[in-house]
Amino acid sequence: MSELDIKAGGVSFKAMYITIALPVLSAISGAIYFGYDAVKRFEIVEADNGQYAVGIGELGSQDTLILSRLQSLEQAMQDNDVRGLAPRLTEISTNMNTILEQQSALLDLRSQVEKAQTITDGLDTQLDKYTTEIDDLWEAFDEAVKNPLK
């Protein structure tokens, strides 16, 4: 390969020099392209950055706008007493737990009252019967006192 000659346009090139020069030239051309592309991208970023550039006077007005919004938010939080909500929610939670406990106790009492009511429902008729018998006995006793020999 070192003795191979390539002739182009009357000029003779050794193949060995071509095999060395071709990758070197390719690397150099790639570096040039990369550099050109990087510079173009940098120029595009610089051009776009100008759109977002804000003057010092504009920053001051934006700061006052942001501060006024923050102050209005703080005022709204104070008006709504956001910090005081946590103790109130805790108190409400405690009250709800107390209500639930008392409700379960009331349900137990209700079942006991219903049981007592079913027991006493049958007693009414028996008490009426005993009351009638006692009244009859008193009438008989009164009759026996009025007429002892009869």
C-alpha positions in Angstrom: 0.0 0.0 0.0 2.9 2.3 0.6 3.9 2.0 -3.0 0.5 2.7 -4.5 0.2 6.0 -6.4 -3.0 7.7 -7.4 -2.8 10.2 -10.3 -5.4 12.9 -10.5 -5.2 15.8 -12.9 -1.5 15.1 -13.6 -0.6 15.1 -9.9 0.6 11.9 -8.3 -0.5 11.2 -4.7 0.8 8.3 -2.6 -1.9 6.2 -1.0 -0.3 6.3 2.4 -0.6 10.1 2.6 -4.2 10.0 1.4 -5.1 7.4 4.1 -3.6 9.7 6.8 -4.9 13.0 5.4 -8.5 12.0 4.8 -9.4 11.3 8.5 -7.5 14.4 9.6 -9.4 16.6 7.1 -12.7 15.0 8.1 -12.0 15.7 11.7 -11.1 19.3 11.0 -14.2 19.9 8.9 -16.4 18.4 11.7 -14.8 20.7 14.2 -15.4 23.7 11.9 -19.0 22.7 11.5 -19.5 22.2 15.3 -17.9 25.6 16.0 -20.1 27.3 13.4 -23.2 25.6 14.8 -22.3 26.5 18.4 -21.7 30.2 17.4 -25.1 30.3 15.6 -26.9 28.8 18.5 -25.3 31.3 20.9 -26.3 34.2 18.6 -29.9 32.9 18.5 -29.9 32.7 22.3 -28.5 36.2 22.6 -31.1 37.5 20.2 -33.9 35.8 22.1 -32.5 37.0 25.4 -33.1 40.5 24.4 -36.8 39.9 24.4 -36.8 39.1 28.1 -34.5 41.8 29.2 -36.2 44.1 31.6 -35.1 47.6 32.6 -34.5 48.5 36.2 -37.5 50.8 36.2 -39.7 47.9 35.1 -38.4 45.7 37.8 -39.3 48.3 40.4 -42.9 48.4 39.1 -43.1 44.6 39.1 -41.8 44.5 42.6 -44.5 46.8 43.8 -47.1 44.7 42.0 -45.8 41.5 43.6 -45.6 43.2 47.0 -49.2 44.5 46.7 -50.4 41.0 45.8 -48.5 39.5 48.7 -50.0 42.0 51.1 -53.5 41.3 49.8 -52.9 37.6 50.3 -51.7 38.2 53.8 -54.6 40.4 54.6 -57.0 37.7 53.2 -55.4 35.1 55.4 -55.7 37.3 58.5 -59.3 38.1 57.7 -60.1 34.5 57.3 -58.1 33.6 60.4 -56.3 30.7 58.7 -53.9 30.3 61.7 -56.8 30.0 64.1 -58.4 27.2 62.1 -56.3 24.4 63.5 -57.4 24.9 67.2 -61.0 25.3 66.1 -60.8 22.1 64.0 -59.4 20.3 67.0 -62.2 21.6 69.2 -64.8 20.5 66.6 -63.2 17.1 66.4 -63.3 16.7 70.1 -67.0 17.8 70.2 -67.8 15.4 67.4 -66.2 12.5 69.3 -68.1 13.5 72.5 -71.4 13.6 70.5 -70.7 10.1 69.0 -70.0 8.7 72.5 -73.2 10.2 73.9 -75.1 9.0 70.9 -74.0 5.4 71.5 -75.0 5.7 75.2 -78.4 7.0 74.1 -78.9 4.2 71.7 -78.1 1.7 74.5 -80.6 3.5 76.8 -83.2 3.4 74.0 -82.8 -0.4 73.6 -83.2 -0.8 77.4 -86.4 1.4 77.3 -87.8 -0.7 74.5 -87.1 -3.9 76.4 -88.8 -2.4 79.5 -91.8 -1.3 77.4 -92.3 -4.8 76.1 -92.2 -6.2 79.6 -94.7 -3.6 81.0 -97.1 -3.9 78.1 -98.3 -7.2 79.4 -98.5 -5.9 83.0 -101.3 -3.4 82.1 -103.9 -6.1 81.5 -102.8 -8.1 84.6 -102.9 -4.9 86.8 -106.4 -4.1 85.5 -107.5 -7.6 86.4 -106.0 -7.4 89.9 -107.5 -4.0 90.4 -110.9 -5.3 89.5 -110.5 -8.3 91.8 -109.3 -6.0 94.7 -112.3 -3.7 94.1 -114.6 -6.6 94.2 -113.1 -7.9 97.4 -113.5 -4.4 99.0 -117.1 -4.3 97.9 -117.7 -7.7 99.3 -116.0 -6.7 102.6 -118.1 -3.5 102.7 -121.2 -5.6 102.1 -120.3 -8.1 104.8 -119.7 -5.2 107.3 -123.1 -3.7 106.5 -125.0 -7.0 106.6 -123.0 -9.3 108.9 -125.5 -12.2 109.0 -126.4 -12.5 105.5 
